[in-house]
Structure formats: C-alpha cells, structure tokens
Amino acid sequence: MTATATQVEQRGGARVAVQKFGTFLSGMIMPNIPALIAWGILTALFIPDGPFPNGGITDFVVGPVIHYLLPLIIANTGGRMVYDQRGGIVATVATGGAIGGADYIASLVPDGPSSPHMFIGAMILGPLSAWVMKSLDRLWDGKIRAGFEMLVNMFSAGIVAFLMALFGFFVIAQVVTFIMRVLGGAVGFLVDSGLLPLASIIIEPAKVFFLNNALNHGVLTPLGVQQASETGQSIFFLLEANPGPGLGVLLAFTFFGVGVSRATAPGAAIIHFFGGIHEVYFPYVLAKPQLLLAMILGGASGVATNAILGTGLGFPAAPGSIIAVATAAVSVSVMNLVGVLASVVVSATVTFLVASVILRASRKRDLEREAAGADDFGAAVAQTQANKGKDSSVLSGLVGGAAAGGVATATLAGPITKIVFACDAGMGSSAMGASVLRNKIKQAGFGDVTVTNLAIANLDQSPDVIVTQKELTDRAKQRTPGAVHVSVDNFMNSPRYDEVVQLVAQSREAAPAAEAPAASAAAPATAAAADDVLTLERITVTPTALTKDAAIQEAADALVAAGAVTPAYADAMREREATVSTYMGNLLAIPHGTNEAKGEVLASAISVARYPAPISWDGNDVRFVVGIAGKDGGHLEILAKIATVFSDEAEVQRLLDAPDEQAILDILGAVNG
C-alpha cells in the first residue's frame, strides 16, 4: 500500500523565516489580547465621548494602561518565551527604560507629537533582553562556588536589567520613535489620499502563505493601538481580521466547487466565520490561485467601506471571528457596529461574486481533472500546512485519513505488523507514547500488531511504521528510509495516533489475502515490578521549583535520593531537554537522561512531583513532573500505566484533585492493574 500524505514541515527559505518571526510576534501579542480588550472597553465607556465620561478614569487608568502596562506585559511575555521568569523580569525593566526614553524625546519638542506607545519597543527589547540574560548565565553555568548561586543570580539579573534599560532609553526609544513616525506618516498619506484599500494587495496573499502574523502583529496592531488611544477606534484592526473575504470564497465553493472542496466548504465556512480560524479557507485559494484576485478585491472593498463610513474596532479582534469583530465594534458605538458589519457584508459579497465567476469558468476542466483522479484540493491542504510550517487539526479535517497527517510517503509490501515509537534515549517519551498508541491499536481490534519503543540509534529496517516527535523525524528517516514516518507533538492524545490506526486498517484492506501473523506481546518485558520503581517516598505534592530548570533538578535529586542515579544524571537530563523537549501534553513533563547517560543509572526509579501552580515548560503549562531513570527496562511498565492515565483528561483531573501522595500512588498504581 502507499501512504499518500506529505510531510508538511519544511525548513529554510526567506518565507519560513518570516513565518517564524511572525509566529514569535504572535506569541507575544495573543496571550495579552484580553488586556487589550479590557483597555478597549475602558476607553469606550469612560472617554469624554463615551456613554459614561470620567476624566479620572481616562487620565489615570486608560492612559497609563495603554502607555505603560500593556507594553510591559508584552515585554514580559516575550522575555518568558525566551528565558522563563528570569527573562521576563529583565525584559520588563528594559522596556520601562524604552518607555521613559520615548517620553523624554517627546518632551524635547513642545507642542510636538505625543510619545508613541512602546509596543514595537516591547517586542524588540523583550526577547532581546531575555536572550542576553540567558547567554550570560550560560557563561558561568557550573562555575559559581557553592553557596553563592543566589547572590550571583540576583545581582547578575539586576545588572543586566539596568544595562538593558539604558539601552532601551538611549537606543530603542530613538529607533521606535523614528519607525512610528515614518509608519504613521505613510499610513496618514494612504488614508488622506484614499489609497488604504490597496493594502489588501499585500495582506490577502500574505494571509494565504502564513506571512500575515509579522505584518499584523509587527505593524498593524501597534498602529491600531496608537490610533485607538487617540480616537477610540482604529481601522487597522480590521485590515487583516475581516472575515468577509474568507466567507465569500467558501460560499462560492459551496455553490460552484467540485468534489471534496465543495463538500467541505459549508463546514469550513462555519469554522471560519464563527470560530475565527481563517486558515481553514487557505487551501481553497491555493487550489486555484486565480482566487487571490477575488480575495484582494473583497478585502479592498471592505477596507474602502470602513474608510468611507469612518468605522473601525475599539480593540483587536482575536481570533478573527464575526463574534469578536462585532464585540470590538459595538464597544465604540451601535452605529459603528452597523458600519463594520456592512464592511463584512460588502467584502463577502464582492469576493463571492468574483470567485463564482472564476469557479464557473473553470468548472468543466475541474470536473474532468477530478474524474481523472487528480486531487488538487488534497495537494493544496498539504501545501497550506507546509506554508504554515506545522500540522493543523483544522486543516487535517478537510481531507480524510492519513493524507492530512504528518505521515511521510512510503510503500509497504503488505499489512502493517510492527510499529515502533522512537525517541532519543528510547526509555522515556517513547515508552509513554507507545503505551497510548498500543492501547488504541488493541481497541481497534489489531491484536497482531506489535507496538514497541526504541532509541533512534537502535532502529533497524524491520518496523513498518515509526512514530517520533517532530524534531526527531529527520534522524529517524536517516536510519529507516523505507518505513512510514509519523510526526507527533502531543504524546498523550495526538490526532496522529488515530491516523496510524487508520493506516493499519488501510494496509489490511490493501492486502486482504495476506496471512496475519500470530499475535505477539505488545508491551516490552520489564525487569522489575512497578512497585519497585514508583514508591510513596518518591511522590510529592509540595515541591518548591518555580522554573523548568529547577523542576528538573528536583526530579534528579529525588532519583539520587532513591539510589537510582548518580548526581551527574541531572546534567544528562538537561542535555536531553536541550535536544528535544520532554513535555508530553496534558500538563505532564517527563525529564530523563540521554542515551549516553545510561552509565549513570544504578537502578530503575520514577519520581512524581505535582506542582501547585503551572510551570512554563517551553511555553506549555506543566503541573506534573515525572523524573525517569531506567535500568534494563525496569521502568517501562509503570511508564505505560502513567501514559494511560495522562491520556485521559478525567484521570488527570483526579490527579489534580488528589489530596496527598498516597492518593496519587493509588491512581497511578491501579491503571491496568
């Protein structure tokens, strides 16, 4: 059989670099959208032209929130993305210096333009300051005399924050003030000359190729916030977020499309328009690039409508759902809402009409291609995921089976009988992922399929399917190019697992006459009982770590105390984390050493720590940290049980609600017991 899906992750190229840059900007802005919404509501209600004018709130809440608070929390978010809490603190102080610098520049020109809000400055200084702090910490990591770590950490962060604040005051403030004046002048020219709708020529194609985040969060949002702080609303919040063009093209496919694209368009329209997930319409446009003309004309007509009516949004609409757009519009006034809705209707209508003409003109040719077996839409879905740079569950739902998943093309001679879940060391994440996948395979009735776990270095040519974390897929391909390779992100409940089950079923349909091999044990043998691996003394509900690094150290210390590893194992755990994250999904991380560190393992043991507040683990919330030391496979049985628990959200909630260590041990020990 042949698995037809395409591995969507692509590396290199200017487009990918812009995508990553835009995604990073989005990561700083999106978590803080609720704060922008709160500010927008305050502005709409209490400014002099609002329904409840209040000078005190306007001067001492609305103004400070937009000028100080919002840039500072954006900087803190960017700093945390780079270097957790330590990076966030340094980034916040540095951005305070930039805000002060911009105010000082504005004060030098009496009756001149006001100081720009330092959103762009926050997005520059936030990650930059955290990176500087992280780089310096690496220089003296492991070189500080015992007992002086806290002193060095505190003073080094304070000195870096001080220096970066000066850099923000003297350099970044100047740069951002200049950038905002240039952008403001350019935008003012477009608005005054009536040319703002031409921005759709750039924005609409950029959206389809996932280049819009850099433009939207890097330029449009800062400009929109600046304008909204002065006038109470901004048209810039609607240049990219207007759901009208996407709705128009999906309606055109609903009436005039062919095949899968026509069948899926109505559902996609609901997801796009009410859910605000714009990416769902991108494959439809990519399948027929001529439709970019419809998107540009529809987007431009919506911008023109808002420009003529003088309407806009009071704060960013995220996601770009009609519900979010209407909420941000009505915060300004009811009449403003009417105008914004009119722009959505106009843009959807124009897009629909132009797209309908294009689709009808090519309908005969499209029907002929479909009859010939061409899958233009499936290819467009794969290309859209490649443009995005990662898999999307929404996009995967547009086409069936493995074709939308992270499955690499490969040819199999017969039915799938052996699946291997591979990771760097072959003893931690792979064991847990294999347990979850094994249960799904058994529940589907394929008891003759073995699902095991291995280190990538130990892979041979025998597996039919190899499942890896996406960062490790290329390495696995080099070892076994003839297998089907599946990439996953979330080890506990990845949608890829269901695709693997379907792949197994398809392999049986493709080779019905093949004799099924005798069932074999799916779970690897264990050298020690689960009770020997996880004990009450190795579970705590009162850990003290606040960062990922500290949590890894706590897990290592617990394993050392259990007599399972040497103190050097902690360094191997950090080395493993630097290679690929041990975040598993569903609030769980399982730090463990590298394959080369097996010599530091004295016995199999597992430690469990439940944290009272989430720890940021590469941007993901973690409440449970399970430290792993595996000797001769003795940890695998309990890992299988843990994987089964954490793949069930109800069981995770039970663990969160467990009153003490004994209750946690009872839950983990009872699975498959």
C-alpha positions as semicolon CSV with decimal commas, in nm:
position;residue;x (nm);y (nm);z (nm)
1;M;0,000;0,000;0,000
2;T;0,104;0,361;-0,033
3;A;0,058;0,629;0,230
4;T;-0,014;0,941;0,025
5;A;0,029;1,208;0,287
6;T;0,310;1,459;0,266
7;Q;0,547;1,550;0,547
8;V;0,449;1,911;0,592
9;E;0,735;2,054;0,789
10;Q;0,981;2,244;0,567
11;R;1,296;2,418;0,667
12;G;1,488;2,709;0,520
13;G;1,396;2,993;0,295
14;A;1,302;3,352;0,350
15;R;0,931;3,268;0,369
16;V;0,983;3,024;0,655
17;A;1,199;3,278;0,836
18;V;0,922;3,539;0,807
19;Q;0,668;3,282;0,927
20;K;0,875;3,201;1,234
21;F;0,927;3,570;1,304
22;G;0,556;3,635;1,272
23;T;0,469;3,338;1,489
24;F;0,703;3,466;1,759
25;L;0,543;3,812;1,745
26;S;0,202;3,648;1,765
27;G;0,319;3,454;2,071
28;M;0,390;3,783;2,248
29;I;0,068;3,957;2,145
30;M;-0,202;3,688;2,152
31;P;-0,180;3,593;2,523
32;N;-0,224;3,962;2,608
33;I;-0,527;4,025;2,387
34;P;-0,759;4,006;2,693
35;A;-0,570;4,303;2,840
36;L;-0,618;4,494;2,514
37;I;-0,988;4,409;2,522
38;A;-1,017;4,534;2,881
39;W;-0,844;4,857;2,780
40;G;-1,076;4,892;2,480
41;I;-1,385;4,858;2,699
42;L;-1,249;5,114;2,947
43;T;-1,178;5,352;2,661
44;A;-1,521;5,308;2,503
45;L;-1,709;5,366;2,826
46;F;-1,519;5,645;3,003
47;I;-1,353;5,873;2,747
48;P;-1,513;6,217;2,704
49;D;-1,720;6,097;2,406
50;G;-1,825;5,773;2,575
51;P;-2,155;5,697;2,745
52;F;-2,006;5,745;3,095
53;P;-1,738;6,017;3,062
54;N;-1,500;6,015;3,354
55;G;-1,188;6,226;3,348
56;G;-1,029;6,046;3,640
57;I;-1,054;5,704;3,479
58;T;-0,947;5,843;3,142
59;D;-0,638;6,018;3,277
60;F;-0,529;5,779;3,548
61;V;-0,642;5,437;3,418
62;V;-0,698;5,440;3,042
63;G;-0,384;5,639;2,965
64;P;-0,140;5,454;3,195
65;V;-0,273;5,113;3,093
66;I;-0,205;5,169;2,722
67;H;0,118;5,362;2,770
68;Y;0,283;5,160;3,047
69;L;0,102;4,840;3,143
70;L;0,036;4,685;2,802
71;P;0,390;4,728;2,661
72;L;0,535;4,597;2,987
73;I;0,326;4,279;2,993
74;I;0,403;4,218;2,625
75;A;0,773;4,254;2,703
76;N;0,736;4,018;2,999
77;T;0,565;3,761;2,778
78;G;0,842;3,786;2,517
79;G;1,107;3,753;2,785
80;R;0,942;3,446;2,933
81;M;0,921;3,286;2,590
82;V;1,299;3,309;2,566
83;Y;1,410;3,254;2,927
84;D;1,117;3,187;3,158
85;Q;1,064;3,410;3,463
86;R;1,422;3,537;3,472
87;G;1,397;3,657;3,114
88;G;1,058;3,816;3,178
89;I;1,185;4,029;3,467
90;V;1,484;4,162;3,276
91;A;1,268;4,229;2,969
92;T;1,012;4,426;3,171
93;V;1,271;4,654;3,328
94;A;1,440;4,712;2,991
95;T;1,111;4,811;2,828
96;G;1,047;5,055;3,113
97;G;1,366;5,231;3,004
98;A;1,243;5,249;2,645
99;I;0,908;5,395;2,752
100;G;1,087;5,661;2,954
101;G;1,317;5,735;2,661
102;A;1,026;5,787;2,423
103;D;0,858;6,021;2,672
104;Y;1,182;6,218;2,708
105;I;1,215;6,254;2,329
106;A;0,859;6,382;2,304
107;S;0,920;6,633;2,584
108;L;1,203;6,794;2,386
109;V;0,957;6,922;2,125
110;P;0,695;7,149;2,288
111;D;0,353;7,107;2,128
112;G;0,501;6,827;1,914
113;P;0,364;6,479;1,857
114;S;0,293;6,271;2,167
115;S;0,516;5,987;2,272
116;P;0,440;5,665;2,079
117;H;0,321;5,368;2,278
118;M;0,615;5,131;2,306
119;F;0,456;4,815;2,161
120;I;0,725;4,768;1,897
121;G;0,989;4,850;2,156
122;A;0,848;4,580;2,384
123;M;0,855;4,325;2,103
124;I;1,221;4,412;2,038
125;L;1,351;4,452;2,392
126;G;1,151;4,168;2,548
127;P;1,314;3,873;2,370
128;L;1,647;4,057;2,321
129;S;1,695;4,126;2,693
130;A;1,600;3,772;2,786
131;W;1,844;3,634;2,528
132;V;2,125;3,849;2,671
133;M;2,046;3,723;3,021
134;K;2,030;3,362;2,905
135;S;2,359;3,391;2,715
136;L;2,540;3,540;3,014
137;D;2,404;3,274;3,250
138;R;2,546;3,008;3,022
139;L;2,893;3,163;3,050
140;W;2,920;3,098;3,422
141;D;2,690;2,798;3,450
142;G;2,856;2,543;3,678
143;K;3,142;2,778;3,766
144;I;2,993;2,950;4,071
145;R;3,121;2,849;4,412
146;A;2,863;2,660;4,616
147;G;2,661;2,891;4,842
148;F;2,697;3,194;4,615
149;E;2,449;3,090;4,344
150;M;2,162;3,306;4,467
151;L;2,386;3,609;4,516
152;V;2,527;3,582;4,165
153;N;2,186;3,515;4,009
154;M;2,021;3,813;4,176
155;F;2,295;4,065;4,104
156;S;2,362;3,946;3,750
157;A;1,992;3,983;3,660
158;G;1,979;4,325;3,824
159;I;2,287;4,448;3,638
160;V;2,162;4,315;3,303
161;A;1,822;4,475;3,362
162;F;1,994;4,805;3,445
163;L;2,211;4,797;3,131
164;M;1,924;4,696;2,903
165;A;1,706;4,973;3,048
166;L;1,978;5,223;2,950
167;F;1,993;5,063;2,606
168;G;1,617;5,100;2,581
169;F;1,630;5,464;2,690
170;F;1,911;5,579;2,460
171;V;1,875;5,346;2,158
172;I;1,544;5,160;2,128
173;A;1,336;5,466;2,217
174;Q;1,504;5,661;1,935
175;V;1,461;5,376;1,686
176;V;1,095;5,306;1,767
177;T;1,003;5,676;1,772
178;F;1,152;5,710;1,425
179;I;0,979;5,395;1,298
180;M;0,639;5,501;1,431
181;R;0,671;5,848;1,280
182;V;0,762;5,701;0,940
183;L;0,484;5,444;0,953
184;G;0,238;5,700;1,083
185;G;0,326;5,937;0,801
186;A;0,295;5,665;0,538
187;V;-0,037;5,545;0,674
188;G;-0,161;5,903;0,704
189;F;-0,081;5,954;0,338
190;L;-0,272;5,639;0,239
191;V;-0,573;5,739;0,448
192;D;-0,578;6,100;0,330
193;S;-0,540;6,000;-0,035
194;G;-0,797;5,722;-0,015
195;L;-0,540;5,456;-0,103
196;L;-0,564;5,246;0,214
197;P;-0,768;4,973;0,036
198;L;-0,455;4,900;-0,169
199;A;-0,307;4,743;0,145
200;S;-0,519;4,436;0,061
201;I;-0,284;4,368;-0,232
202;I;-0,024;4,273;0,029
203;I;-0,239;4,150;0,317
204;E;-0,464;3,896;0,142
205;P;-0,187;3,697;-0,034
206;A;0,025;3,719;0,284
207;K;-0,254;3,554;0,481
208;V;-0,271;3,256;0,246
209;F;0,104;3,197;0,282
210;F;0,101;3,249;0,661
211;L;0,311;3,565;0,637
212;N;0,042;3,782;0,792
213;N;0,148;3,749;1,157
214;A;0,463;3,954;1,107
215;L;0,262;4,223;0,927
216;N;-0,037;4,214;1,161
217;H;0,137;4,198;1,498
218;G;0,450;4,381;1,393
219;V;0,285;4,679;1,221
220;L;-0,096;4,686;1,217
221;T;-0,160;4,618;1,586
222;P;0,085;4,885;1,713
223;L;-0,058;5,137;1,464
224;G;-0,411;5,039;1,560
225;V;-0,343;5,077;1,931
226;Q;-0,184;5,418;1,873
227;Q;-0,483;5,534;1,668
228;A;-0,740;5,386;1,906
229;S;-0,577;5,559;2,203
230;E;-0,632;5,891;2,026
231;T;-0,969;5,842;1,856
232;G;-1,127;5,548;2,042
233;Q;-1,122;5,319;1,738
234;S;-0,898;5,207;1,452
235;I;-0,950;5,077;1,102
236;F;-0,614;4,897;1,121
237;F;-0,763;4,629;1,347
238;L;-0,986;4,528;1,053
239;L;-0,736;4,519;0,766
240;E;-0,644;4,157;0,838
241;A;-0,921;4,038;1,072
242;N;-1,223;4,099;0,845
243;P;-1,384;3,754;0,797
244;G;-1,581;3,869;0,492
245;P;-1,338;3,767;0,214
246;G;-1,291;3,418;0,355
247;L;-1,666;3,370;0,391
248;G;-1,720;3,485;0,033
249;V;-1,475;3,239;-0,120
250;L;-1,610;2,947;0,087
251;L;-1,967;3,027;-0,019
252;A;-1,851;3,032;-0,380
253;F;-1,707;2,681;-0,339
254;T;-2,031;2,571;-0,169
255;F;-2,229;2,656;-0,482
256;F;-1,979;2,618;-0,766
257;G;-1,695;2,398;-0,637
258;V;-1,641;2,032;-0,724
259;G;-1,561;1,718;-0,530
260;V;-1,413;1,736;-0,182
261;S;-1,374;2,113;-0,189
262;R;-1,747;2,162;-0,247
263;A;-1,844;1,903;0,014
264;T;-1,626;2,054;0,285
265;A;-1,682;2,424;0,210
266;P;-2,004;2,470;0,418
267;G;-1,844;2,330;0,732
268;A;-1,529;2,528;0,669
269;A;-1,738;2,845;0,633
270;I;-1,888;2,793;0,979
271;I;-1,546;2,729;1,135
272;H;-1,401;3,036;0,965
273;F;-1,683;3,283;1,019
274;F;-1,788;3,193;1,373
275;G;-1,474;3,025;1,501
276;G;-1,238;3,285;1,361
277;I;-0,992;3,028;1,220
278;H;-0,902;3,193;0,892
279;E;-0,650;2,929;0,788
280;V;-0,934;2,691;0,701
281;Y;-1,001;2,873;0,372
282;F;-0,638;2,897;0,261
283;P;-0,633;2,555;0,082
284;Y;-0,934;2,655;-0,127
285;V;-0,745;2,957;-0,257
286;L;-0,421;2,765;-0,308
287;A;-0,608;2,501;-0,509
288;K;-0,697;2,777;-0,756
289;P;-0,454;3,070;-0,725
290;Q;-0,669;3,287;-0,952
291;L;-0,893;3,329;-0,649
292;L;-0,633;3,561;-0,496
293;L;-0,789;3,826;-0,719
294;A;-1,125;3,767;-0,551
295;M;-0,964;3,787;-0,207
296;I;-0,782;4,112;-0,285
297;L;-1,092;4,278;-0,432
298;G;-1,306;4,160;-0,142
299;G;-1,055;4,277;0,118
300;A;-1,012;4,613;-0,053
301;S;-1,389;4,668;-0,074
302;G;-1,421;4,602;0,299
303;V;-1,141;4,848;0,379
304;A;-1,299;5,107;0,149
305;T;-1,637;5,065;0,320
306;N;-1,486;5,124;0,664
307;A;-1,285;5,421;0,535
308;I;-1,594;5,584;0,382
309;L;-1,811;5,522;0,689
310;G;-1,535;5,614;0,934
311;T;-1,576;5,288;1,124
312;G;-1,327;5,059;1,297
313;L;-1,270;4,847;1,606
314;G;-1,207;4,961;1,960
315;F;-0,951;4,686;2,019
316;P;-0,803;4,391;1,825
317;A;-1,041;4,113;1,724
318;A;-0,868;3,787;1,803
319;P;-0,945;3,538;1,675
320;G;-1,099;3,694;1,364
321;S;-1,448;3,561;1,432
322;I;-1,754;3,767;1,345
323;I;-1,838;3,745;1,715
324;A;-1,505;3,902;1,817
325;V;-1,530;4,161;1,539
326;A;-1,883;4,261;1,642
327;T;-1,783;4,284;2,009
328;A;-1,488;4,510;1,929
329;A;-1,707;4,720;1,700
330;V;-2,002;4,769;1,934
331;S;-1,763;4,879;2,210
332;V;-1,730;5,201;2,010
333;S;-2,099;5,256;1,931
334;V;-2,401;5,084;1,782
335;M;-2,369;5,287;1,462
336;N;-2,006;5,184;1,438
337;L;-2,119;4,821;1,463
338;V;-2,358;4,875;1,174
339;G;-2,079;5,018;0,961
340;V;-1,837;4,735;1,044
341;L;-2,100;4,471;0,968
342;A;-2,166;4,649;0,640
343;S;-1,797;4,620;0,553
344;V;-1,807;4,246;0,626
345;V;-2,115;4,200;0,405
346;V;-1,967;4,408;0,122
347;S;-1,633;4,225;0,129
348;A;-1,804;3,883;0,142
349;T;-2,034;3,975;-0,146
350;V;-1,757;4,107;-0,370
351;T;-1,539;3,804;-0,300
352;F;-1,829;3,567;-0,363
353;L;-1,919;3,726;-0,696
354;V;-1,564;3,734;-0,833
355;A;-1,482;3,384;-0,703
356;S;-1,805;3,247;-0,852
357;V;-1,710;3,376;-1,195
358;I;-1,365;3,215;-1,168
359;L;-1,502;2,882;-1,044
360;R;-1,776;2,862;-1,306
361;A;-1,531;2,946;-1,583
362;S;-1,311;2,652;-1,486
363;R;-1,582;2,413;-1,367
364;K;-1,575;2,186;-1,673
365;R;-1,198;2,147;-1,657
366;D;-1,212;2,084;-1,280
367;L;-1,471;1,809;-1,326
368;E;-1,253;1,644;-1,589
369;R;-0,949;1,655;-1,361
370;E;-1,147;1,508;-1,074
371;A;-1,273;1,225;-1,299
372;A;-0,912;1,157;-1,397
373;G;-0,818;1,111;-1,030
374;A;-0,642;1,443;-0,971
375;D;-0,653;1,564;-0,609
376;D;-0,585;1,935;-0,640
377;F;-0,758;2,012;-0,312
378;G;-0,570;1,746;-0,114
379;A;-0,244;1,880;-0,253
380;A;-0,350;2,232;-0,158
381;V;-0,421;2,123;0,201
382;A;-0,073;1,970;0,224
383;Q;0,080;2,283;0,073
384;T;-0,109;2,501;0,320
385;Q;0,030;2,301;0,612
386;A;0,376;2,330;0,456
387;N;0,328;2,707;0,433
388;K;0,223;2,714;0,795
389;G;0,526;2,510;0,897
390;K;0,334;2,259;1,112
391;D;0,030;2,032;1,113
392;S;-0,315;2,174;1,179
393;S;-0,604;1,970;1,317
394;V;-0,847;2,203;1,140
395;L;-0,679;2,161;0,803
396;S;-0,637;1,787;0,860
397;G;-1,013;1,762;0,898
398;L;-1,066;1,886;0,540
399;V;-0,937;1,562;0,389
400;G;-0,965;1,207;0,508
401;G;-0,728;0,961;0,661
402;A;-0,360;0,995;0,679
403;A;-0,345;1,225;0,381
404;A;-0,368;1,526;0,605
405;G;-0,140;1,400;0,875
406;G;0,229;1,409;0,936
407;V;0,290;1,082;0,752
408;A;0,575;1,057;0,507
409;T;0,525;0,886;0,171
410;A;0,637;0,523;0,175
411;T;0,541;0,197;0,007
412;L;0,463;-0,112;0,213
413;A;0,476;-0,464;0,078
414;G;0,196;-0,593;0,298
415;P;-0,011;-0,530;0,610
416;I;0,142;-0,331;0,896
417;T;0,258;-0,565;1,173
418;K;0,526;-0,368;1,359
419;I;0,514;-0,011;1,486
420;V;0,800;0,149;1,676
421;F;0,780;0,468;1,881
422;A;1,133;0,612;1,883
423;C;1,293;0,888;2,084
424;D;1,644;0,998;2,165
425;A;1,705;0,765;2,459
426;G;1,429;0,510;2,400
427;M;1,328;0,496;2,764
428;G;1,104;0,794;2,841
429;S;0,876;0,972;2,598
430;S;0,884;0,683;2,351
431;A;0,769;0,436;2,617
432;M;0,476;0,654;2,715
433;G;0,378;0,732;2,358
434;A;0,400;0,364;2,268
435;S;0,167;0,279;2,557
436;V;-0,100;0,518;2,438
437;L;-0,070;0,407;2,076
438;R;-0,064;0,038;2,177
439;N;-0,396;0,075;2,357
440;K;-0,554;0,242;2,054
441;I;-0,427;-0,033;1,824
442;K;-0,568;-0,303;2,055
443;Q;-0,903;-0,126;2,090
444;A;-0,928;-0,116;1,711
445;G;-0,901;-0,496;1,703
446;F;-0,549;-0,533;1,562
447;G;-0,405;-0,757;1,830
448;D;-0,139;-0,895;1,595
449;V;0,031;-0,555;1,559
450;T;0,324;-0,501;1,793
451;V;0,392;-0,152;1,925
452;T;0,728;-0,111;2,097
453;N;0,969;0,170;2,179
454;L;1,336;0,214;2,094
455;A;1,613;0,469;2,087
456;I;1,658;0,614;1,739
457;A;2,015;0,487;1,737
458;N;1,883;0,130;1,774
459;L;1,635;0,141;1,486
460;D;1,668;-0,123;1,215
461;Q;1,480;-0,193;0,893
462;S;1,210;-0,415;1,046
463;P;0,941;-0,161;1,154
464;D;0,662;-0,081;0,911
465;V;0,573;0,248;1,086
466;I;0,793;0,467;1,304
467;V;0,643;0,738;1,526
468;T;0,866;1,017;1,657
469;Q;0,848;1,364;1,798
470;K;0,861;1,601;1,502
471;E;1,209;1,733;1,589
472;L;1,344;1,377;1,563
473;T;1,172;1,263;1,244
474;D;1,460;1,354;1,013
475;R;1,702;1,148;1,223
476;A;1,466;0,851;1,220
477;K;1,429;0,876;0,842
478;Q;1,803;0,853;0,800
479;R;1,803;0,526;0,996
480;T;1,496;0,370;0,829
481;P;1,411;0,542;0,499
482;G;1,183;0,257;0,393
483;A;0,933;0,293;0,678
484;V;0,631;0,518;0,706
485;H;0,726;0,802;0,942
486;V;0,472;0,981;1,158
487;S;0,550;1,304;1,347
488;V;0,368;1,398;1,666
489;D;0,362;1,696;1,902
490;N;0,142;1,583;2,191
491;F;0,240;1,238;2,318
492;M;-0,071;1,187;2,528
493;N;-0,354;1,247;2,280
494;S;-0,208;1,328;1,939
495;P;-0,454;1,310;1,647
496;R;-0,173;1,135;1,457
497;Y;-0,239;0,818;1,662
498;D;-0,587;0,782;1,513
499;E;-0,432;0,825;1,169
500;V;-0,187;0,543;1,243
501;V;-0,479;0,317;1,339
502;Q;-0,650;0,407;1,013
503;L;-0,325;0,339;0,828
504;V;-0,315;-0,009;0,980
505;A;-0,672;-0,070;0,867
506;Q;-0,594;0,051;0,516
507;S;-0,294;-0,180;0,497
508;R;-0,522;-0,477;0,569
509;E;-0,768;-0,368;0,301
510;A;-0,486;-0,332;0,051
511;A;-0,361;-0,686;0,122
512;P;-0,669;-0,893;0,220
513;A;-0,515;-1,225;0,121
514;A;-0,210;-1,183;0,338
515;E;-0,200;-1,417;0,632
516;A;-0,199;-1,223;0,957
517;P;0,098;-1,305;1,173
518;A;0,049;-1,452;1,513
519;A;-0,016;-1,203;1,786
520;S;0,280;-1,115;1,998
521;A;0,322;-0,931;2,320
522;A;0,292;-0,558;2,257
523;A;0,444;-0,441;2,577
524;P;0,815;-0,485;2,638
525;A;0,917;-0,707;2,920
526;T;1,011;-0,545;3,243
527;A;1,294;-0,642;3,468
528;A;1,138;-0,508;3,785
529;A;0,791;-0,477;3,928
530;A;0,615;-0,144;3,917
531;D;0,618;-0,121;4,296
532;D;0,997;-0,130;4,288
533;V;1,003;0,166;4,052
534;L;0,745;0,403;4,199
535;T;0,703;0,423;4,575
536;L;0,525;0,659;4,810
537;E;0,854;0,822;4,912
538;R;0,917;0,924;4,551
539;I;0,594;1,122;4,519
540;T;0,548;1,478;4,645
541;V;0,266;1,729;4,628
542;T;0,476;2,003;4,787
543;P;0,767;2,068;4,550
544;T;0,924;2,414;4,553
545;A;1,057;2,470;4,199
546;L;0,924;2,766;4,002
547;T;1,109;2,712;3,673
548;K;1,169;2,423;3,435
549;D;1,537;2,401;3,522
550;A;1,466;2,392;3,894
551;A;1,198;2,125;3,844
552;I;1,446;1,910;3,651
553;Q;1,691;1,945;3,938
554;E;1,423;1,845;4,189
555;A;1,341;1,536;3,982
556;A;1,710;1,446;3,962
557;D;1,754;1,497;4,338
558;A;1,462;1,263;4,406
559;L;1,618;0,994;4,187
560;V;1,954;1,042;4,356
561;A;1,786;1,007;4,697
562;A;1,625;0,685;4,576
563;G;1,971;0,546;4,496
564;A;1,873;0,511;4,131
565;V;2,120;0,753;3,967
566;T;2,442;0,938;4,032
567;P;2,439;1,318;4,079
568;A;2,578;1,355;3,725
569;Y;2,244;1,233;3,590
570;A;2,099;1,584;3,636
571;D;2,332;1,717;3,366
572;A;2,221;1,439;3,131
573;M;1,858;1,536;3,194
574;R;1,935;1,895;3,097
575;E;2,124;1,778;2,790
576;R;1,823;1,572;2,685
577;E;1,599;1,877;2,733
578;A;1,827;2,089;2,515
579;T;1,793;1,833;2,235
580;V;1,416;1,792;2,244
581;S;1,153;1,891;2,497
582;T;1,018;1,624;2,731
583;Y;0,679;1,799;2,752
584;M;0,420;1,529;2,686
585;G;0,091;1,716;2,682
586;N;-0,195;1,718;2,937
587;L;0,013;1,908;3,197
588;L;0,287;1,640;3,203
589;A;0,664;1,652;3,152
590;I;0,896;1,353;3,192
591;P;1,258;1,472;3,219
592;H;1,512;1,193;3,175
593;G;1,871;1,148;3,071
594;T;2,022;1,093;2,730
595;N;2,100;0,752;2,587
596;E;2,469;0,815;2,657
597;A;2,395;0,864;3,029
598;K;2,277;0,509;3,095
599;G;2,601;0,452;3,281
600;E;2,480;0,700;3,545
601;V;2,169;0,487;3,609
602;L;2,210;0,247;3,901
603;A;1,853;0,116;3,924
604;S;1,511;0,182;3,779
605;A;1,311;0,450;3,958
606;I;1,047;0,713;3,889
607;S;0,971;1,025;4,087
608;V;0,644;1,220;4,066
609;A;0,601;1,585;4,163
610;R;0,268;1,767;4,142
611;Y;0,320;2,142;4,139
612;P;0,068;2,380;4,300
613;A;0,096;2,624;4,007
614;P;0,182;2,564;3,643
615;I;0,548;2,570;3,541
616;S;0,632;2,701;3,195
617;W;0,787;2,414;3,000
618;D;0,893;2,562;2,668
619;G;0,576;2,771;2,668
620;N;0,349;2,486;2,784
621;D;0,186;2,462;3,128
622;V;0,311;2,168;3,335
623;R;0,172;2,058;3,672
624;F;0,323;1,708;3,688
625;V;0,694;1,635;3,651
626;V;0,783;1,266;3,635
627;G;1,156;1,202;3,665
628;I;1,271;0,880;3,500
629;A;1,571;0,653;3,545
630;G;1,552;0,324;3,357
631;K;1,777;0,024;3,417
632;D;1,727;-0,272;3,181
633;G;1,370;-0,170;3,103
634;G;1,254;-0,183;3,462
635;H;1,066;0,145;3,435
636;L;0,858;0,064;3,128
637;E;0,558;-0,100;3,291
638;I;0,491;0,192;3,522
639;L;0,551;0,433;3,232
640;A;0,281;0,251;3,038
641;K;0,045;0,298;3,331
642;I;0,132;0,666;3,362
643;A;0,078;0,715;2,989
644;T;-0,265;0,555;3,013
645;V;-0,360;0,785;3,300
646;F;-0,239;1,105;3,137
647;S;-0,404;1,026;2,804
648;D;-0,738;1,052;2,987
649;E;-0,825;1,409;3,089
650;A;-1,064;1,283;3,355
651;E;-0,780;1,088;3,518
652;V;-0,557;1,394;3,502
653;Q;-0,825;1,587;3,687
654;R;-0,835;1,313;3,951
655;L;-0,461;1,352;3,998
656;L;-0,502;1,729;4,030
657;D;-0,771;1,676;4,294
658;A;-0,582;1,405;4,483
659;P;-0,539;1,519;4,847
660;D;-0,200;1,359;4,914
661;E;0,084;1,141;4,786
662;Q;-0,091;0,817;4,873
663;A;-0,392;0,912;4,660
664;I;-0,164;0,981;4,365
665;L;0,011;0,646;4,410
666;D;-0,327;0,471;4,422
667;I;-0,430;0,630;4,092
668;L;-0,105;0,556;3,912
669;G;-0,070;0,207;4,057
670;A;-0,424;0,097;3,974
671;V;-0,408;0,151;3,596
672;N;-0,418;-0,180;3,401
673;G;-0,356;-0,331;3,739
